[in-house]
Structures are given as C-alpha cells and as structure tokens.
Amino acid sequence: MFAAERRQLILEMVRANGAVSLRELARVVQTSEVTVRRDVRALEAEGLLDRRHGGAVLPGGLTRESGFPQKSHLATAEKTAIADVAASLVEEGEAVVVGAGTTTQELARRLARVPGLTVVTNSLLVAQALAHANRVEVVMTGGTLRGSNYALVGSGAEQSLQGLRVSRAFLSGSGLTAERGLSTSNMLSASVDRALVQAAAEVVVLADHTKLGTDTMFQTVPTDVITRLVTDEPPAHDERAATELQALADQGVQIAVAGTGAAAHGGEQHPPGGRPRRDVPLPGQRGRLPGGQFRGGPGGPLGADVLAPERSAARVADLRRR
C-alpha cells in the first residue's frame, strides 16, 4: 500500500470512530506502528487529525463519542485483558454496580461465573450478558434509553440509584487524566455515572491505554475518588502513557496493568494465540515480589502488575534516581 493510500485509510478510520489506537491502525493497514506513527504526524501537520497517547483522534481538542458498533471493534484484546483482571476483584456474594461501555460488557461476561453476585446496572448490554447467569441477580435502573450505547440515562436512572449502597462500582469512559480523572463526551451519561459512584464504597475505572491522557467534555469521576485503575500494557515507546499512570499513582490511585493475552482467571487457559502477561516497568517502580506485587504495595489481582499508591514527590524522585 502506498503512503497516500495508507493515510487516506487512516483518516477514514479516525473520522468513522472518533479515536483509533496506533495498534489498531497498524493492524488494519498492515504495517508497523512506527510507519503508522509517521503517517499520523503527517496528517496532523495538515490539520486533518490530532495525535493522542498511543493513537489519533478527530481534530479539535475534546474528542467526540463513538457509537457502540465502532467501539466494539476497537482494542478488543486490551478490553479482554482488562476485564479478566477486573473480574478477579469480585468475590462471591458481593453487590456491585457496573456502568455502560464495551469494556464493562466484557467484564459482565466474566461476572456471570461469580455465584451469589448482585449487579446493578444502567446498561442493557451488561444486563444481557448476565441474563442467563446462574445465581446472579441483575437489578436495572430506570431511565430513558440512549441508543448509541444501549444505556439508561436521565432523572429516572439517577433517582433509582438513591439510597443504594454496594461494595464497588466498575466504570469506563472516554478519557482519563490525572488532572481531571475520568470523563465522557455525553452530559447525560456523565450524570448517571456520578450517581453510580455515589452508591459505591470503592470505584474501579476500566480504561485501555489509548484513553490515558485524553480529556473529554464532562467529568464523571475526579481522580481523588478513583480507588483503582485497571488498564492494559502500554506500548514500549509510549512514555507519556507511563507518565500518566505514574501521575495517577502519585494521587493515590492503585494501578493494575494487564497484558493482552493474559491468562483468564478461574483456571482457564490462555486464549488461542494469546501470550502471558509480562511485567511492565513504570516510572518509580520498586523491586518486585513474587506474584506480581510491588514492594510497599498491596497484593494485586491475578495476572496483573500493581503499582502501589503510597507516593510523595520526594519519594518518587528518590526512586527514579535509583
């Protein structure tokens, strides 16, 4: 494929989806991420798109929200790995809330195997994934259906969550920064997500690496409210993503990093063609203990690296010097 053809295809993908990772672009145009990154720089110079950490977005700063059909085909391996790790946090008999999104839909498919679980959700996709689960109770909010992501929104959804209390909330979004926390491009979705957060003792954000450093219009969860982030392994060249992860950890967020193809939980085998998780060095990382635990931090879920949230600016500087 000639450079002009590649760039036209890249541009069409970004226009169709709003945001596309370099990995996905390289896969579609059948070339290396290095070549794709060069193409993205050229298109950015022409004002046709904007570069973001590990991907490209429509020009204009704050990205628009993609519809479900586009999202469902993006970063599928990363979402699977993230869902595997997130599901390991849930124990038998718990009550949790799960927000709308393609990553939370993947999580719901794994939660179907947790007996005695109660899941409160505003997502039709999450409810569908759990509809035939044995010994899992699904509670849906009220509200108005938003067709682009199959979620219930509006005052009905928010009012149905009043007085609710669960152990933790699992949420996704359009962007995540250390400065603003989790954000989304739709005001109604953001309002319901805030209500879901109010119902939970802990907040777990599920976000693949392409969302790190991306800022969208409506804040849903401030950084100081996020208990844990489950994300995928950033590309080796993406130092900005690693820096964003460190900034989140500095503010008290516990980070679990899952590699694509990481082993599923509950004794399942690696998916065909998958590869085991490999350790991801992050800025300020200390020595590693067996089982993926970082020294000084709590033990992480199976198949994930955990970056402990006990940081100060001086301590991080000292660790980096080492």
Salt bridges, closest charged atoms under 4 A:
GLU24 OE2 - ARG27 NH2 2.60
GLU33 OE1 - HIS237 NE2 3.93
ASP39 OD2 - ARG6 NE 2.69
ASP39 OD1 - ARG7 NE 2.86
GLU44 OE1 - ARG51 NE 2.73
GLU65 OE2 - LYS71 NZ 3.33
GLU65 OE1 - ARG146 NH2 2.52
GLU78 OE2 - ARG23 NH1 2.68
ASP84 OD1 - ARG110 NE 2.59
GLU92 OE2 - ARG135 NH2 3.99
GLU94 OE1 - ARG168 NH1 2.74
GLU106 OE2 - ARG109 NH1 2.43
GLU106 OE1 - ARG110 NH1 3.03
GLU202 OE1 - ARG168 NH2 3.47
ASP215 OD1 - ARG180 NH1 2.51
ASP232 OD2 - ARG23 NH1 3.30
ASP232 OD2 - HIS209 ND1 2.73
GLU233 OE2 - ARG278 NH2 2.79
GLU268 OE2 - ARG113 NH1 3.49
ASP279 OD1 - ARG277 NH1 2.65
ASP279 OD2 - ARG288 NE 3.33
ASP305 OD1 - ARG277 NH1 2.88
ASP305 OD1 - ARG288 NH1 3.41
GLU310 OE2 - ARG286 NH2 2.23
GLU310 OE2 - ARG311 NH1 3.71
ASP318 OD2 - ARG315 NH1 2.59
ASP318 OD1 - ARG321 NH2 3.79
ASP318 OD2 - ARG322 NH2 3.22
